[in-house]
Amino acid sequence: MVKLILRDKEYEVKAGMTLLSALKKCNIVPESVIATRDGEMILEDEILRDGDVIKLVAVISGGTW
Amino acid sequence: MKCKKCGEKASVNMRQHKLALCKEHYLEWVPEQTERFIKKYEMFTHDEKVLVAVSGGKDSLALWDILHRLGYQADGLYLGLGIDGGIGYSHESQRLAQKFADERGLKLHVVDIEKEYGQPIPVLSEISHRGHGKPCAVCGLVKRHEMNRIARDLGYAVLATGHNLDDEAAVLFGNTLNWSSEYLLRQGPVLPSSDGLARKVKPLCRFYEREMTAYCLLRGIEYIYEECPFAEGSTSIYYKELLNQLETARPGAKLTFYLKFLEARKRGDLFIEQNVGQAHLHPCPKCGQPTSAPGLCSFCRMIEKTQQLTLSE
């Protein structure tokens, strides 16, 4: 299995799928996150391997100027 | 996916540009593009002193980093807003802004709103009854006022903020939904200086928010990741989420939305009815009916021409 972590939420998907498929399966908008594995950024075509822990960095921030 | 420049494994893929780059080439590309936008929109020159509004977040620290690397005279301004939210939000964001400045030997001006005006932002908001129970309206007002005041008091030619394309597209989306013509006509990469107002520029306005996050991660810039406790559920975040859904299905949609707006604004295409009605119609000197060109109207020109032809036959 592959674990995806976004802030305080965790998701699990099967190994062998691409990052893009995994994000869609978890209902995460790909454009709104950056994925890292072992501290390295990975792209949407990356195949996820069994035991991977994917940390997702949220990119949206709010605020008023 | 491979880097378009060197063929090594890519770290960032920008579908709107059909461009994937490795870490090394991405970190070169972002400052190059920033320099291009600064020149294209005539934001400032290397001879001018720039004050960068620094919040401790990814965009403003990335902007300061880029301007410093490009050799601009860029100092920072941090406004202490006094927001805690149970996570020491302001304290932590100030620590990160100061750390960034110290590591690079940069000058950071720090202004504490409570020391200046007696109360932190949440209390100012509560006392003034502005903003429907949330301090965001007061926070925005105070930041705009103070940034302008300090830029002018300290003699900076220009004030730079870290607004990215997602910020701009979200504001544009909101203003379009409301047809806020006054705001639409003012939105852009540069707000020129006017009586009492410093020039304001947004050098990152053509980068996606995702690209600025990638820049900080790849450059190793430590920024405050936690959201402002009061921003949760905000309209701007909701609009950004909607636009990102659109972008996922239609790569480049956000960029096109913003750039086509800037083009239309520059051409004067926005709110053309008002332009036509007020600026371009003149009474025809013969019949008195309105006409778009000076002199006779098309009808009178046509009649005059036919009469001349009839007489000459």
Interface residues (C-beta under 8 A of the other chain):
Chain A: V29 P30 E31 S32 I34 T36 E40 M41 L43 E44 D45 V57 A58 V59 I60 S61 G62 G63 T64 W65
Chain B: M1 A10 S11 V12 N13 A20 K23 A53 S55 G57 K58 D59 C136 A137 C139 G140 K143 R144 T161 H163 D166 E209 R210 M212 T213 A214 L217 L218 Y225 E227 C228 A231 E232 S234 S236 I237 K240 E241 N244 Q245 E247 T248
